[in-house]
Amino acid sequence: MPAAGAPPSIFDPATLGPVRLRNRIVKAATYEGMAPGGRPSPALLEHHRRLAAGGVGMTTVAYCAVSADGRTFGEQMSMHDGIVPELARLTDAVHAEGACVSLQLGHCGTFSKNVDVRGRGPLGPSRGLNTYGLVAGLPFARAMTASDIARAADDFGEAATRAARAGFDAVELHLGHGYLLSQFLCPTTNRRRDAYGGSLENRLRLPLAVVARVRDAVGSRLAVLAKTNLRDGFRGGLELDDAIGVARALETAGIDAIVLSGGFTSRTPFFLFRGARPLAEMIEVEKSRLQRLVLRIAGARVIREYPFEELFFLPLARQVRAAVRVPLVLLGGALSLANLERAMAEGFDYVAMGRALIADPDLVLRLQRGEVTRSRCISCNKCVAEMDRPGGVRCVL
């Protein structure tokens, strides 16, 4: 639990593990769509440089797979020696603007339409259907063997080592949103009968091995964060009681901060976003004719819409805050200075902003100067579709 006394200002500097941030606002990891061929582009550099120049304490480069097989699709960036120099130019640009920069590391698990694994199929905790990969010829996912699991943990450690070489201040380990580590935590997708399935202790075994492997790899050079789900958002998914258990285990493992999120991309994608469901725009940017047809016929039934509320994860996150002392990052629906101040008053250490900063990359500076009190974001979620256009993510306003 947070220390007693007056809450800090959102604009106060803060220490995150070995890193000193100039304020407590983090740009959340949101897929940029700026890595053609899986390589960081000049557009990706400029995107994060603008966020740094706009005043964030730390920006997060999103969805870097720890291995080529861990990509959800071919245009996703995966970590290897060949991209370290390009990433180093990005981190240099962010540092020149006075901000810190984190790299989100993840593995898709069974949620894949990456044709490079065709013939082998994607790997996850248990065997099953891969509806996301149907149109790519990847209808089934295979269960990981013990050696596959060990290799995945090693891949996270090696990716973190490369992130340190590239000059990142932190890495964010993706334990949420229905990707590999989240699949291991979810009772529905993890049906294993060995030491990696069943109880929460067993389902945590791989995520905690990843944390340990990454910590061994980077030592005290980088802050290590974990993004976790408060709820998966569907019956049989991870619920709050287990989410609190995950947070306690991560705290014991020595994580520097936990980013509290929710939703399962393959089942409840807009549980994370809330607000409008831009089906027309999603159909327009979809490259597969078959997938466009599926979205037209069944999209409104399959992709559920959730009403938007400011600070929509706060009621769940508050219960995690009461259970642990580890620094927590509140995510979800922070649009205004009042939202940021409330998060501090509730005992959270940082606030992550996503769509608000896509709409207004300079929002933090303008809030601090008193020029505005809130973002112009209207939660239309059309930026979700823009991620798949050639230029990458942008606000349509």
N, C-alpha and C positions, 0 to 999 in steps of 0.2 A: 504494500500500500504506500502511497506517496507520503512524504514527510508533512508534518503539521506546519501551519503557518500560511502566510499569504501566497497565492499561486504566482508563478513567474509570469512575466509578460511574454506573449507570443514572439516578441521581437528581441527578447533577451538571448545572448549567446548561450550555448549548451554544449556539454561534453557528451559525446556518443562513443563509448568505448575509448579508443585512442584518438578520436577525431574531435576537433573543435568546430562546431557549426556557428555561423554568425547569427542565426535565429533558429526558431523551432518549426519552421515550415519546410516540408519535404515535398518535392514534386513526385507524385505517385508513379509507379511503373505502369505506363499505358502504351500498348503496342504502337510504334511509330510508323511502320510500313516504309521504312527508309533504309532497308538493307538489301538492295537488289543483288541477286546471286548469293545472298547470305553474307555480304560484306558491308561494314559500316560505310555509309556514303557521306559526302560533304554536306548533304541536306541534314543528316542525322547530327553531325557536328554542330551545324548552325542552329538546329532546333534546341539543343541543350545549351548552347552558348547564350541564346536569347533568354532562356529561362534563368540562367545564372545572372545575366545582366539585369533581369527583371527583379532580382532580389531574393530568390529562394535560398534557404540555408544549404539544401542539398537537392540535386536533381538525380533521377534514377533512370538509367538506360534499361529498356524493358526487354524481356523475353530472349535472353541469350541462352541457347541450348548448350548443355555441357558437352555434347557430342553430336556428331552428324546424325546419328540414329535417334537422337533425342529431340529432333525438330518436329513440330506439328506439320509444317509444310516447307517446301523447298526454299522460299524466300526468307525464311527465318534465319537470323544470325546464329551461328554455332561457333563456339570458342575453339581456336587452334592458333598455332604460332603465327600463321600467315596474316592474321588480322591485328596482332598486337601493335604494330606501328601505327595503324590507322586509329585504333582506340586510344593510343597515347596522344595523338594529335587532338582527339576529342577531349580527353581529360585536361590537357594543357590549356585548351580554349576555355573550359569551364573554370579552371583555377585562376586564369588571368582575369576573370570577372569577379573573383572573390568568393565563389561558392565551392562546395564539395560535391563529389559525384560518386554514385553507387552503381553497381552493375547487378541486375537481377539475373540469377542463374536458375535454370530449371530444366526439366526433362518432360516431354509430352506423355510418356507412358503409352497407354492404349489409345489416347486421343490424337490420332495422326492420319493425315492424308498425304504423307511424304512418300512419293513413289519410289524413292531410293531404297526403301525397305521392302518393296514388292518382292514376293517370293519367299521372304522370311516372315513378314508381318511385324507389326509393332508389338512391343513387350510391355507387360504390366504385372500387377500382383496376381491376377487370375485370368484364366482363359475366358473369352467371351466375344460378343459381337462388337464391332467397331462401326457404328452407324455413320459416324463422321467420315469414315474412309470408304464408304460403299462406292461412291462414284469414281474413286481413284483406284478401284480394284483391290481394296484392302478391307474386306468385310469382317475379318476375324483378327483377334489379338491373342497372343500366346502368353502363357504364364512364365514368369522369370524363374530361372534356376538359381541356386545358391551362388554360382559363379557370375551370373548376370547381375545379381544384387550387389555382389562385392565390386564388380566392375563399375556399376553406376555410382557407388560411393566414391570410388577412386576418380571417376570422371569429374565429379563435383570438386574434389580436392585439386585436381590438375587445372581445372578451369579457374578456380580461385587463385592459384599460383600465377597464372597468366594475367588475371585481372590486376594483381599486385604489380606485376612487371609493367602493365600498361598505365599505371599511375592512379588507379581507382582508390578512393578513400574507404570504400565499404563494398561489401557484397550483400545482396538480399537473396536468401535461399527461398525458393518458391515452394511452400508447403500447402498452397491453397488452390482454389479454382478448378479442381478436378484434374490436375496434371499428376505426374507419377507419384510424388510423395503424398499428395492429397488422396490419390487412389489407394495408397497403402493405409491411410488413416480412416478411410470411409468403409463402414461395415458392409455396404452393398457391393462395392467393387473389389474388396479384399475378402475373398472367401477361402483363403489358404488355411490349411490344417497343420502347418508347421510352426516354427518359432516366429514367423513373421505375420501370422494371422490369428484371429480370435479375439483375445483380450486387447484392451487399449495398450497395455504394456508391450504386447507383441506387435501390434500395428505401428507402434512408435519406433520399432527397432531400426528400420532403415532410415527414417528421418533423423534419428539421433546419431546413427552412424555417419550420416552425411555431415551433420554439425561437427562431430568430432574430427572427421577427416579434413574438413575445411579449416577448422581451428588449428589443427596440426600443420596444415599447409601454410597458413598466413601468420600464425602466431599473434603477436600484438601489433602487426603492421596495419591491419585493416579492421574496421568495425564489421561485425557479422550480425546481420539482421535475419529474421525469418518472417515471411508472410504466411499467416495461417487463417483458416476459416473459423468464424464464429458459428456459422451453420452452413451446411451444404445447400439447404433450401428444398429438399425433397424427402419424402418418407423413406426411411431406411438409411439416410445419409448421416453424416456427423452432426451431432446436436451440441447444445451449449455445455452440458455437463462434461462431455468428452473434450470440448474445446478448452475448457478450464484445465482439464488434466493435461492436455498438450502444452498449454502455457506454463504450467508448473514444471513439467518435464524439461522444457526448453530453458526455463530459469535455472534449474539445477544443472543443466548442461553448460551454462555460462554464456548464453546468447546475450548480445549487447542490447537488443531491442526487438520487440515483436510488433509487426504491422498487422492490425486486426481487420480482416476482410470477410468475404463470404461468397457463396455461389459456386456452381459446378458448371463449367463452360459447356459440357456436352448435354446437360439436362436442364439447368436453370441459369442461362447466360445473363439474363437481365435482372437477376436477384442482386447482382453487384452494382449495376448501373442505376436502376430505378428511373422512372420517367417514361417518355415516349418510346415506342418500338418502331424504328424506321424501316419497315419491311420493304417499302417501295425502293428505297435507296440501297438496301442490302441486295435486293434482286438485281438492281441495275449494275452493281459492281461485281456480281458473282460471275466468274469466268466459265464455269461449267454449265452447259445448256440444261443438262439433266437436273443439276442442283437448283437452277433458276426455276424449273418447272415444279420441283418439290416444294420450294419456298412459296410459289404462287398458290399451290393447291393446299398445302398443310401448314404453312408458316404461322398463320394466325392461331392455329390450334396448338402447335408444338412449342412455339416461342412465347412463353407467358409474359404478360406485361405487369409490372409492379408500380404502384403509385409512388411518386417522388415525395420525400420529406427531407427537409434539411437535417443533417446529422442522423441519417436513418439507421446507422449501426450503433448509435450511442446506448440505447437501452440494453443491448446484449453486451457491448464492450464494457459498460459500467460494472457488470458482474465479474468480468475478468479482472478489471482494475481492483476490485475488492479482494481478489484471491491471491494476487502476486505483487511483488515489489519491483520486478524487472521493468525497465522503461518500456512504455507502450506508445504506439503511434496510432492515433485515431484516424480512421479513413471513412469516407462515405458521406457525400452531401454537404461538405464544408464550402460555403459560397461567400460568406461575409465575415467582416471583422467581428461581429457579434458571435458568429459560430466559433471562430478561433478563440475568442476570449472565454466562451463557455467551456470549450474543451480543456483549457488550462484550469478553469475553476473546478472542473470535474476530476482533476488529478492526472490528466494525460500529459505526457512529456513532450510529445510532438504531434503535429497534425499533417496528414498527407492530403494534398489536393491534386485532382486529376483534371476533369473537364473544365473546372474553373480556370486553370492555368493554360489549357489549350485555347480557351476563349480569350484570355488576357495574360500573355506571358509576363507582363510587367505589373501584374496585380499586386504583388507583395510590396514593391516600392510605392505604388500609388496608395495602398492602404496605410503604409507607414507615414507617408507625407500628408495624409488626411485628404487626398484628392478625390477618393471614392470610398464607399463603405461596403461595396459588394461587387462580385463579378457580374458580368452581363450574361453569363451562361443561363439558358432557360431549360436545360435538361431535355433537349429535343433528341439527343443521342445520335444526330446525323454524323457526328464525328466518328462514330463507330464504323459507318460505311466508308467514310473518307480514308480510313486506314488502308483500304484495299485499292485506292486509286493510285495512279503512278506517282503523284507528288507526295503521298503519305498523309498522315493525320493533319487536320486543320479544322478550325471552327468555320461553319458555313454562314454565320451571321455577318 
